[in-house]
Amino acid sequence: MVLSDSDDEKWIYREHTAAKHEVYQKYLTPWTYKLSSWNDKLRVIDCFAGRGSYVRAEDCSGAQLEEISAPTELPGSPQIILDRLTKHSDKFEEAEAIFIEANEENYDELDENISETAGIADNISVNPIQGEFQDKVLDLVTTDGSDCPTLFFIDPFGFKSLDYDVVTEIGSTDQFEILITFMSRDINRFLENEDHRDALETTFGTPDFIDEVGDLDPENWEPLVEYYTDRIEGTGPEMTFEYLITEPETRQTVYYLVFGTNHPNGLKTMRDVMNICGTGNFGYAPKIPEHDRKQSGLSAFTTGLAATKEFLVNTFSQYRIEFRNMVEMCYKMRKYEDDVESDYRKAIQELESEGQVEVIRRASKTGGTGVGKGDLIDFRDDDDLEDIG
Ligand SMILES: C[S@@+](CC[C@H](N)C(=O)[O-])C[C@H]1O[C@@H](n2cnc3c(N)ncnc32)[C@H](O)[C@@H]1O
């Protein structure tokens, strides 16, 4: 039997819900902080907002709110958004929080939960809307690149409302970023089911998805999410990044969080956040050894730095490049390597001490060994070669 979206069974707070909320919470902080430094107005749209509360938790506890108080121990994404925006409300002039929810009962509960939530900063406007994401969202924004920075959380229960055209239109817009819950488990289950054909065609934006996705191994559904990210990168956001969420007790994938952005710094920030969330190696997957932070950290310690140095030398040997630009390019080229900015810094410091690069300290203290934003890294043997950035 198919459960209604307002059935209490669907509102149990599980470990994978907590894992998703961890990413939401941790990304909203740097996103708000960075974008408010050069924009007066920010907007967050929770496209599948839910009820703003859960009925009970199983083996985990609810998200902790710091700044606001909600009438529930188990708040949903709307309160997480309001809490993080409130925390940084001194940095922007105004922020808009829009919550779209289609189900009438869930919407009524959300509306009540939000009206009973106290402590929201005065410069945040709160706008709950009842309706379907795919019908409403494009009327709320301008997609010609002139609109304010907007972060979209796209978190359906299944996949039937994940409209490819709408997702790619917002995803391709400058200053807009999307974080999609891509329900791999359900999609995998129904991939060849006639009854779900139209919905899947809407999700992937093509009738050819079965042939194009290739062979799926029952143990490994990664090609499915990769096919989806390839599809949306074609017309939507320039860059994507995925985060795996499995069941806590098995290796079974529940969903991926798929992030899309048009800005290298957005990719870098989300990647850094996803690196510190969950169990490690860009995922919450307690039963998969590659996602065990302790094990992956150990291998990075023993072999990682040498590989990073080799990559840098091979990639940039003909260039002089600004440090932060270099890190952003590395994040794009080596999306799923463990390295974060501090690892690239360490690699450059070692290469400098070995005489393989020259560091021109325009920003860090001259005479020191620090390397940071603004400093130039010269990989060239010969001064006449190219500059990037
Ligand atoms: C996974 S839940 C959202 C949970 C919420 N984001 C959170 O983290 O607390 C999905 C919600 O989307 C609602 N919904 C289903 N179809 C929708 C649509 N087309 N547009 C907007 N909301 C929809 C459902 O009623 C449900 O409340």
The ligand as an ORCA input file, in Angstrom:
! r2SCAN-3c Opt
* xyz 0 1
  C      11.193     14.287      2.385
  S       9.867     15.273      2.825
  C      10.629     16.809      3.214
  C      11.419     16.825      4.485
  C      12.026     18.158      4.811
  N      12.782     18.710      3.708
  C      12.947     18.022      5.998
  O      14.157     17.821      5.808
  O      12.468     18.124      7.120
  C       9.093     15.667      1.317
  C       7.903     16.622      1.427
  O       7.541     17.085      0.120
  C       6.122     17.170      0.036
  N       5.799     17.116     -1.414
  C       5.510     16.042     -2.180
  N       5.393     16.408     -3.479
  C       5.671     17.723     -3.531
  C       5.786     18.667     -4.584
  N       5.583     18.320     -5.847
  N       6.117     19.943     -4.285
  C       6.342     20.311     -3.001
  N       6.235     19.465     -1.947
  C       5.921     18.190     -2.210
  C       5.633     16.017      0.852
  O       4.316     16.237      1.291
  C       6.642     16.009      2.001
  O       6.177     16.823      3.042
*
